[in-house]
Amino acid sequence: MAEPAIEDHYSEDRTFPPPDGFVADALVRDRSLYEEADADPEAFWARQARELLTWRSDFDTTLEWDLPFAKWFVGGTLNVAENCVDRHVEAGRGDKVAIHWEGEPGDTRTITYADLLDEVCRFANVLKGLGVEKGDRVAIYMPMIPELPVAMLACARLGAAHSVIFGGFSPDSITDRVNDAEAKVVVTADAGYRRGVASMLKPNVDLALASTPSVEHVVVVNRCDTEVHMEEGRDHWWHRLMADASPDCPAEPMDSEQLLYLLYTSGTTAKPKGIMHTTGGYLTQVAFTHKYVFDLHPDTDVYWCAADVGWVTGHSYIVYGPLANGATQVMYEGTPDTPGRDRLWSIVEKYGVTQLYTAPTAIRTFMKWGVEEPEKHDLSSLRLLGTVGEPINPEAWMWYHRHIGGERCPIVDTWWQTETGAMMITSLPGVVTTKPGSATFPLPGIGVEVVDDAGNPVERGGGYLTLTRPWPSMLRGIWGDPERYRDTYWSRFDGRYFAGDGAKIDDDGYFWLLGRVDDVMNISGHRISTTEVESALVAHESVAEAAVVGATDPTTGQAIIAYVILRGNVEPTPEHGELLRQHVAQQIGPIARPKTVILVPDLPKTRSGKIMRRLLRDVAEGRDLGDTTTLADPHVFDEINARAADAPSGED
Ligand code: PRX
């Protein structure tokens, strides 16, 4: 079937009410949760905490707030692993599948909640045997295999904090993170499968550990049967330790504010920040959002978050949220184009996936690959779709809605951050009418305001996105640096958390995320969002993907530079750049016309799929590229540099 012409341009008026077929069985069909939370947000969260989680001892104070330091559910004790695993088994659901795991080569494992309990207890005992105690840190550098959530839950069971380091990071990045956290143990694997080959991990750990004095032991899963160096006394095979470990490991109750994990994220400086998340508040909000935003029916749903556990999305919506809720989920090891570009759709069909959660950049890649790929498979099991990570352009939203959701699935566009721990702005799918490209409204219990430069709330129009009150899954700080925590998030606007994002509120009160504020350009004194220009470019029938940056310009302050990937079947003419410049001028206005359009074969992306705008700005401004080790393909730049040098600039 030919792809329909894209007639759905950016429009605040295009609305999609919750589909009738969906609403009929939705968990939430009215506004009562919003009303309850508006009336008393703390009481609302206290009720969720008690309803969704199993506490060993109840809390006496819902919130202690000494800006910017919050404590939630003070005096309460619970164990995260017990909430994610034991209680489901105790309730008679031990045979329920927790994880349908699919390896990239096609090997599979079916892990029930009883299996998970056995493995988590054994590995907790392994960690204990290696000297890990409550309060210690454990670094985890692993592929997407079941041992990864097992290792995380084993840490949680003991009250040791994990620091998961994404498998795409370089040895230097591992060293920095391990040293900052002073991790005692590293858990890794020989390798993991990516694009049909064993992508090595253990050699990176070996290089990294040359200068990490805190590390005493390394545990290595044998995933790919490759030859790796095992250092006598330090390195141990996972399967050997597990074979000797007892499956008996009682879960100790932890304080609600016990550190659960650190997750490092880049800020504006070179040094990554160890974002701290704790126990009771974090688990409450991830469980709440996972249940109500994805409308989880745990007995019948097969949920799938196609992210990597190395990022916060995987922590909250592969490990803690779904398991706390007793969900059955799919976990996939590899890339979406192996062995073919229909791999995701074949997995949806095979397991009867009901909810799919992925990123706009992935959706645009699927668009580029063409509708033939999803059309090879029966996707009728899907009943809800989600997106996360960046603003979704309306064209990608419409494509997802039509070609993946069959026009029957609500789309939840979820805005949140590593720092927020869980979703903050998105829709309850049985209640909220969506608009393609808008994350819609703050969730119940969440306070959001858009403010102007001076910090005054803006009722309608654009400004800075701020959070007005503490929320249960908020970061508790930056590891080892409370001042940096205060400065980074709480100093720009008095009494508010500043998220770093620009946003606008439309005439109907919908929130539209405009990207990071440093991605919002200022052209001759006009604020223009890179997202808006990208959206216009992607709306052109010849464009597959676009990234726009504001480069310093002596006349206009900043100038718009657009990097564009054309669709596979388009032969560019010398005038193609000019054509696209005019197209943008037509879509948004002459002020948004890019100065330069650079046609490129690919875009520089982090392994998590985020476009690296900083690098694109550097190319546009002719600067040194610096560290590009987190690029999916470091060679992308050679080509981009060559084309940038050739591209003609517009005269006006
Ligand atoms: O700019 C926002 C964007 O991603 C940033 C957070 O990135 P990170 O901490 O890596 O977490 C990503 C996964 C939660 C935000 O400051 N962002 C995330 N989700 C959206 C988004 N921008 C627009 N719409 C979203 N749905």
Residues whose N, C-alpha, C, O or C-beta is under 5 A from the ligand:
A	BS01	PRX	T313 T387 V388 G389 E390 P391 D413 T414 W415 W416 Q417 T418 E419 A499 D501 L513 G515 R516
